[in-house]
Amino acid sequence: MLISAQVEGAAEADAQAWMWQLSYDCSEIGINGLSAAIAYYTFDRPNSGSNAASDTREIDFDMKYKFSGKLDGWSIRARYAILDREGVSSSEDLNDLRIYLSYTF
């Protein structure tokens, strides 16, 4: 099984990954086109052997707005990830911000 977050992913042998996500459609409170989500990932990888890698925890925040009217088909999405890495071959923790502007044909 493959679990892929905004930055991290786990496809190595002997890795264990978990994901929890909470999503909300803001049209229920009168903001049509806006949706939000938060996701929490854990990647538990082996500490030794050929598949040794850093364990990681990642939290992703996601907001997306789908335009309507004259801008119908356009959407904008902001994603922010917070990574906490530890263990074998550990590299620095990081924050990652991505902005997507999309048009659906």
CYANA upper distance limits for C-alpha pairs under 8 A (distance plus 0.5 A):
  1 MET  CA     11 ALA  CA      7.51
  2 LEU  CA      9 GLY  CA      7.76
  2 LEU  CA     10 ALA  CA      6.45
  2 LEU  CA     11 ALA  CA      5.83
  3 ILE  CA      9 GLY  CA      6.19
  3 ILE  CA     10 ALA  CA      6.21
  3 ILE  CA     11 ALA  CA      7.84
  3 ILE  CA     17 ALA  CA      7.13
  3 ILE  CA     18 TRP  CA      8.17
  3 ILE  CA     19 MET  CA      8.20
  4 SER  CA      8 GLU  CA      6.64
  4 SER  CA      9 GLY  CA      4.62
  4 SER  CA     10 ALA  CA      7.05
  5 ALA  CA      9 GLY  CA      6.30
  5 ALA  CA     41 TYR  CA      7.68
  5 ALA  CA     58 GLU  CA      8.12
  5 ALA  CA     60 ASP  CA      8.16
  6 GLN  CA     60 ASP  CA      7.46
  6 GLN  CA     81 ALA  CA      7.18
  7 VAL  CA     81 ALA  CA      7.83
  7 VAL  CA     96 ASP  CA      8.26
  8 GLU  CA     56 THR  CA      8.42
  8 GLU  CA     58 GLU  CA      8.10
  9 GLY  CA     43 PHE  CA      8.22
 10 ALA  CA     15 ALA  CA      7.13
 10 ALA  CA     16 GLN  CA      8.06
 10 ALA  CA     17 ALA  CA      7.14
 10 ALA  CA     43 PHE  CA      7.07
 11 ALA  CA     15 ALA  CA      7.64
 12 GLU  CA     45 ARG  CA      8.34
 12 GLU  CA     51 ASN  CA      7.07
 13 ALA  CA     51 ASN  CA      7.13
 14 ASP  CA     45 ARG  CA      7.23
 14 ASP  CA     46 PRO  CA      6.96
 14 ASP  CA     51 ASN  CA      7.91
 15 ALA  CA     43 PHE  CA      7.58
 15 ALA  CA     44 ASP  CA      6.22
 15 ALA  CA     45 ARG  CA      5.00
 15 ALA  CA     46 PRO  CA      6.98
 16 GLN  CA     43 PHE  CA      6.43
 16 GLN  CA     44 ASP  CA      5.55
 16 GLN  CA     45 ARG  CA      6.92
 17 ALA  CA     41 TYR  CA      7.64
 17 ALA  CA     42 THR  CA      6.00
 17 ALA  CA     43 PHE  CA      4.99
 17 ALA  CA     44 ASP  CA      6.61
 18 TRP  CA     41 TYR  CA      6.09
 18 TRP  CA     42 THR  CA      5.77
 18 TRP  CA     43 PHE  CA      7.26
 19 MET  CA     39 ALA  CA      7.45
 19 MET  CA     40 TYR  CA      6.17
 19 MET  CA     41 TYR  CA      5.00
 19 MET  CA     42 THR  CA      7.17
 20 TRP  CA     39 ALA  CA      6.10
 20 TRP  CA     40 TYR  CA      5.74
 20 TRP  CA     41 TYR  CA      7.10
 21 GLN  CA     37 ALA  CA      7.52
 21 GLN  CA     38 ILE  CA      6.25
 21 GLN  CA     39 ALA  CA      4.68
 21 GLN  CA     40 TYR  CA      6.88
 22 LEU  CA     37 ALA  CA      6.06
 22 LEU  CA     38 ILE  CA      5.95
 22 LEU  CA     39 ALA  CA      6.90
 23 SER  CA     35 SER  CA      7.96
 23 SER  CA     36 ALA  CA      6.27
 23 SER  CA     37 ALA  CA      4.65
 23 SER  CA     38 ILE  CA      7.05
 24 TYR  CA     35 SER  CA      6.24
 24 TYR  CA     36 ALA  CA      5.82
 24 TYR  CA     37 ALA  CA      6.69
 25 ASP  CA     34 LEU  CA      7.03
 25 ASP  CA     35 SER  CA      5.10
 25 ASP  CA     36 ALA  CA      7.17
 26 CYS  CA     30 GLY  CA      7.16
 26 CYS  CA     31 ILE  CA      5.78
 26 CYS  CA     32 ASN  CA      6.95
 26 CYS  CA     33 GLY  CA      7.87
 26 CYS  CA     34 LEU  CA      5.85
 26 CYS  CA     35 SER  CA      5.88
 26 CYS  CA     36 ALA  CA      7.89
 27 SER  CA     31 ILE  CA      5.09
 27 SER  CA     32 ASN  CA      4.73
 27 SER  CA     33 GLY  CA      7.08
 27 SER  CA     34 LEU  CA      7.21
 27 SER  CA     35 SER  CA      8.37
 28 GLU  CA     32 ASN  CA      8.42
 33 GLY  CA     64 LYS  CA      8.31
 33 GLY  CA     65 TYR  CA      5.69
 33 GLY  CA     66 LYS  CA      5.15
 33 GLY  CA     67 PHE  CA      6.92
 33 GLY  CA     68 SER  CA      8.29
 34 LEU  CA     63 MET  CA      7.74
 34 LEU  CA     64 LYS  CA      6.17
 34 LEU  CA     65 TYR  CA      4.88
 34 LEU  CA     66 LYS  CA      6.99
 35 SER  CA     63 MET  CA      6.29
 35 SER  CA     64 LYS  CA      5.83
 35 SER  CA     65 TYR  CA      7.01
 36 ALA  CA     61 PHE  CA      8.18
 36 ALA  CA     62 ASP  CA      6.06
 36 ALA  CA     63 MET  CA      4.94
 36 ALA  CA     64 LYS  CA      6.94
 37 ALA  CA     61 PHE  CA      6.46
 37 ALA  CA     62 ASP  CA      5.56
 37 ALA  CA     63 MET  CA      7.06
 38 ILE  CA     59 ILE  CA      7.68
 38 ILE  CA     60 ASP  CA      6.11
 38 ILE  CA     61 PHE  CA      5.16
 38 ILE  CA     62 ASP  CA      6.76
 39 ALA  CA     59 ILE  CA      6.17
 39 ALA  CA     60 ASP  CA      5.60
 39 ALA  CA     61 PHE  CA      7.18
 40 TYR  CA     57 ARG  CA      7.96
 40 TYR  CA     58 GLU  CA      6.37
 40 TYR  CA     59 ILE  CA      5.10
 40 TYR  CA     60 ASP  CA      7.03
 41 TYR  CA     57 ARG  CA      6.16
 41 TYR  CA     58 GLU  CA      5.61
 41 TYR  CA     59 ILE  CA      6.89
 42 THR  CA     55 ASP  CA      8.22
 42 THR  CA     56 THR  CA      6.41
 42 THR  CA     57 ARG  CA      5.09
 42 THR  CA     58 GLU  CA      7.06
 43 PHE  CA     55 ASP  CA      6.06
 43 PHE  CA     56 THR  CA      5.59
 43 PHE  CA     57 ARG  CA      6.82
 44 ASP  CA     54 SER  CA      8.30
 44 ASP  CA     55 ASP  CA      5.41
 44 ASP  CA     56 THR  CA      7.31
 45 ARG  CA     51 ASN  CA      8.17
 45 ARG  CA     52 ALA  CA      6.99
 45 ARG  CA     53 ALA  CA      6.20
 45 ARG  CA     54 SER  CA      6.89
 45 ARG  CA     55 ASP  CA      5.98
 46 PRO  CA     51 ASN  CA      6.79
 46 PRO  CA     52 ALA  CA      5.29
 46 PRO  CA     53 ALA  CA      6.78
 47 ASN  CA     52 ALA  CA      5.44
 47 ASN  CA     53 ALA  CA      6.89
 47 ASN  CA     54 SER  CA      8.03
 47 ASN  CA     87 GLY  CA      7.64
 47 ASN  CA     88 VAL  CA      6.56
 48 SER  CA     52 ALA  CA      5.25
 48 SER  CA     53 ALA  CA      8.42
 48 SER  CA     88 VAL  CA      8.39
 52 ALA  CA     88 VAL  CA      7.16
 53 ALA  CA     87 GLY  CA      7.81
 53 ALA  CA     88 VAL  CA      5.87
 53 ALA  CA     89 SER  CA      6.60
 53 ALA  CA     90 SER  CA      8.19
 54 SER  CA     85 ARG  CA      6.71
 54 SER  CA     86 GLU  CA      5.95
 54 SER  CA     87 GLY  CA      5.31
 54 SER  CA     88 VAL  CA      5.41
 54 SER  CA     89 SER  CA      6.32
 54 SER  CA     90 SER  CA      5.82
 55 ASP  CA     85 ARG  CA      6.37
 55 ASP  CA     86 GLU  CA      5.92
 55 ASP  CA     87 GLY  CA      6.49
 55 ASP  CA     88 VAL  CA      8.31
 56 THR  CA     83 LEU  CA      7.40
 56 THR  CA     84 ASP  CA      6.13
 56 THR  CA     85 ARG  CA      4.96
 56 THR  CA     86 GLU  CA      6.87
 57 ARG  CA     83 LEU  CA      6.37
 57 ARG  CA     84 ASP  CA      5.68
 57 ARG  CA     85 ARG  CA      7.07
 58 GLU  CA     81 ALA  CA      7.18
 58 GLU  CA     82 ILE  CA      6.05
 58 GLU  CA     83 LEU  CA      5.04
 58 GLU  CA     84 ASP  CA      6.85
 59 ILE  CA     81 ALA  CA      6.10
 59 ILE  CA     82 ILE  CA      5.76
 59 ILE  CA     83 LEU  CA      7.26
 60 ASP  CA     79 ARG  CA      7.42
 60 ASP  CA     80 TYR  CA      6.16
 60 ASP  CA     81 ALA  CA      4.87
 60 ASP  CA     82 ILE  CA      7.06
 61 PHE  CA     79 ARG  CA      6.13
 61 PHE  CA     80 TYR  CA      5.63
 61 PHE  CA     81 ALA  CA      6.86
 62 ASP  CA     77 ARG  CA      7.73
 62 ASP  CA     78 ALA  CA      6.36
 62 ASP  CA     79 ARG  CA      5.04
 62 ASP  CA     80 TYR  CA      7.09
 63 MET  CA     77 ARG  CA      6.15
 63 MET  CA     78 ALA  CA      5.84
 63 MET  CA     79 ARG  CA      7.07
 64 LYS  CA     75 SER  CA      7.56
 64 LYS  CA     76 ILE  CA      6.26
 64 LYS  CA     77 ARG  CA      4.73
 64 LYS  CA     78 ALA  CA      6.95
 65 TYR  CA     75 SER  CA      6.01
 65 TYR  CA     76 ILE  CA      5.94
 65 TYR  CA     77 ARG  CA      6.92
 66 LYS  CA     72 ASP  CA      8.13
 66 LYS  CA     73 GLY  CA      7.86
 66 LYS  CA     74 TRP  CA      6.71
 66 LYS  CA     75 SER  CA      4.82
 66 LYS  CA     76 ILE  CA      7.23
 67 PHE  CA     71 LEU  CA      6.08
 67 PHE  CA     72 ASP  CA      5.85
 67 PHE  CA     73 GLY  CA      7.28
 67 PHE  CA     74 TRP  CA      6.13
 67 PHE  CA     75 SER  CA      6.22
 68 SER  CA     72 ASP  CA      4.65
 68 SER  CA     73 GLY  CA      7.74
 68 SER  CA     74 TRP  CA      8.36
 73 GLY  CA    103 TYR  CA      5.84
 73 GLY  CA    104 THR  CA      5.54
 73 GLY  CA    105 PHE  CA      7.52
 74 TRP  CA    101 LEU  CA      7.82
 74 TRP  CA    102 SER  CA      6.11
 74 TRP  CA    103 TYR  CA      4.93
 74 TRP  CA    104 THR  CA      7.04
 75 SER  CA    101 LEU  CA      6.41
 75 SER  CA    102 SER  CA      5.77
 75 SER  CA    103 TYR  CA      6.96
 76 ILE  CA     99 ILE  CA      7.78
 76 ILE  CA    100 TYR  CA      6.11
 76 ILE  CA    101 LEU  CA      5.09
 76 ILE  CA    102 SER  CA      6.84
 77 ARG  CA     99 ILE  CA      6.19
 77 ARG  CA    100 TYR  CA      5.50
 77 ARG  CA    101 LEU  CA      7.05
 78 ALA  CA     97 LEU  CA      7.87
 78 ALA  CA     98 ARG  CA      6.35
 78 ALA  CA     99 ILE  CA      5.11
 78 ALA  CA    100 TYR  CA      6.97
 79 ARG  CA     96 ASP  CA      8.49
 79 ARG  CA     97 LEU  CA      6.25
 79 ARG  CA     98 ARG  CA      5.66
 79 ARG  CA     99 ILE  CA      6.93
 80 TYR  CA     95 ASN  CA      7.70
 80 TYR  CA     96 ASP  CA      6.09
 80 TYR  CA     97 LEU  CA      4.98
 80 TYR  CA     98 ARG  CA      6.94
 81 ALA  CA     95 ASN  CA      6.07
 81 ALA  CA     96 ASP  CA      5.52
 81 ALA  CA     97 LEU  CA      7.02
 82 ILE  CA     93 ASP  CA      8.37
 82 ILE  CA     94 LEU  CA      6.65
 82 ILE  CA     95 ASN  CA      5.13
 82 ILE  CA     96 ASP  CA      7.13
 83 LEU  CA     93 ASP  CA      5.98
 83 LEU  CA     94 LEU  CA      5.80
 83 LEU  CA     95 ASN  CA      6.75
 84 ASP  CA     93 ASP  CA      5.51
 84 ASP  CA     94 LEU  CA      7.62
 85 ARG  CA     90 SER  CA      6.56
 85 ARG  CA     91 SER  CA      7.23
 85 ARG  CA     92 GLU  CA      7.43
 85 ARG  CA     93 ASP  CA      6.16
 86 GLU  CA     90 SER  CA      5.75
 86 GLU  CA     91 SER  CA      8.18
